Amino acid sequence: MRLWQHPLADLAAAASLVRPFSGPAGVHAPAPAPADPPPRRHAATPPRRHAATPPREDHPMESQATRMHAVTAETAKIVDLVLDYSRRRILASDTPLDKPISEFELDRLAGRTIDENGIGARRALALFEHVLAPACITTDHPQYLSFIPTAPTKAAIAFDLVVSASALYGGSWLEGAGAVHAENEVLAWLANEFGLPSTAGGVFVQGGTLGNLSALVAAREQARLTLREAGTDHPGRWKVVCSAEAHSSIASAARVMDVDVVPVDPGPDGVLRGDAVRAALEEHGASVFAVVATAGSTNFGIVDDVASIAALNDEFGFWLHVDGAYGLAAMLSPLARDRFAGVERADSLIVDPHKWLFAPFDACALIYRDPETGRRAHTQHAEYLDTLTETSEWSPSDYAAHLTRRARGLPLWFSLATYGGAAYRDAITGSLQLTQDIAREISSRDGVRLVRDPQLSVVVFEREGWSREDYAAWSARLLDEQRAFVTPSSHAGRPNTRFAIVNPMTTFEQLVGILDTMA
Ligand SMILES: *Cc1c(COP(=O)(O)O)cnc(C)c1O
């Protein structure tokens, strides 16, 4: 009985429906000669570590048990296929935006791919290239302007392959010292940019949501400790104070921790300030274990007045956490740095390299002013882990709510090491400038208006007279025509839309072209 069928005709049909990127002409066209000196490690002598094992001929008696792991002609072919695809994808400049299709359609086009015998790498990869990948929006496309996009550098994407190929364990010094060392150099570099002391440190976690949660858990642990030491009563409910426009992950962390959120209204400009936070602290007293300042709100890219919030610390004594998942990257640019005064007083902060620091998914840098506070809150204890936890060595697992971890900071490390910090400053400055340019354009046009002046690289604007349905239909048409991915949003009950710009390849002309479709 044939359970599934995958005629080539179907693949061809799918391929014509969805235009796959073509990649540069000649996949194996010789690359320009590298300017860098050859790596020292492999200089002179033939490569010591990865001298290619000559593939064994496929042997009929090759044990099925080792077939997937042994280096054979079959495995070499699989690796070539995958690396060739990756090379084409990374170097393509015409990858379409693409769009989701229905589960029904995917079922029809992809058919059944998993059975007892396998369909083979060539077929599975063709399915991915022609059916599955085109049903995923290209998040690093220059006209992907929704949510917070991603725009990994070529070096960072390429090195992500190396991280996978190397089977690194990023959880402990014992197992991953070299990787952890490099990740820590990045964290130290970032901490220095943000004005934290050189003793600051932390860990790359999966995303901002887990970063915020881990920081707040450390904050509460610290508050508990302080109360215990002072012999004071435990408050009935722990509370975290943040802007009413703070990211949803703060509320999510509070639910997980079973603590309450005290939302404080920011000013009409969206900026949370010290006076409003003071009122909340006076009302809720010692039950407040943390105040979260947002350094670049997701919806508007607004930076709270961190300095005036931090100034309250002398009087009230709380843990200051700065959620800079999207926006803190802008501290690298002289155009925006001034907006972040006070960040240097944070007890903890996060920034997502997968947002505006040009690293691939998924990575959040979580940094503690005093890493010991994170370690105290998060180290897991178990007999089999004692050998790791009873040392003074730096184990990234100890600094967040996780254990096994990918060395996900390494793509950023490699990219930073490759291009240097100035390239990052220039790229971020470019998006800040483009945002100002397009905001000016919006202000000068009839029929559209800014909802708020942009501070960083998010522009929120309204089209006069449009309902939610109008925005939705327009947005769907843009994606349908593969022109752009710009989704509807809203503020204070009014519908609007926004451009979130982090991709250095996004141009003014592209954005103007999108505005023209609103006429
Ligand atoms: C994106 C974002 C988060 C959540 O980060 P994830 O990596 O998506 O989990 C938290 N806070 C802010 C301000 C963000 O922009």
The ligand as an SDF file (V2000), in Angstrom:
LIG
                    3D

 15 15  0  0  0  0  0  0  0  0999 V2000
   11.2500   41.3290   22.0290 C   0  0  0  0  0  0  0  0  0  0  0  0
   11.1600   41.8850   23.4000 C   0  0  0  0  0  0  0  0  0  0  0  0
   11.1040   41.0470   24.5120 C   0  0  0  0  0  0  0  0  0  0  0  0
   10.9940   39.5480   24.3810 C   0  0  0  0  0  0  0  0  0  0  0  0
   12.1090   39.0080   23.7710 O   0  0  0  0  0  0  0  0  0  0  0  0
   12.0330   37.5580   23.0730 P   0  0  0  0  0  0  0  0  0  0  0  0
   13.4150   37.3470   22.6120 O   0  0  0  0  0  0  0  0  0  0  0  0
   11.0390   37.7040   21.9620 O   0  0  0  0  0  0  0  0  0  0  0  0
   11.5740   36.5970   24.0980 O   0  0  0  0  0  0  0  0  0  0  0  0
   11.1160   41.6160   25.7590 C   0  0  0  0  0  0  0  0  0  0  0  0
   11.1710   42.9430   25.9040 N   0  0  0  0  0  0  0  0  0  0  0  0
   11.2140   43.7960   24.8640 C   0  0  0  0  0  0  0  0  0  0  0  0
   11.2910   45.2590   25.1020 C   0  0  0  0  0  0  0  0  0  0  0  0
   11.2180   43.2830   23.5630 C   0  0  0  0  0  0  0  0  0  0  0  0
   11.2580   44.1310   22.5290 O   0  0  0  0  0  0  0  0  0  0  0  0
  1  2  1  0
  2  3  1  0
  2 14  2  0
  3  4  1  0
  3 10  2  0
  4  5  1  0
  5  6  1  0
  6  7  2  0
  6  8  1  0
  6  9  1  0
 10 11  1  0
 11 12  2  0
 12 13  1  0
 12 14  1  0
 14 15  1  0
M  END
$$$$
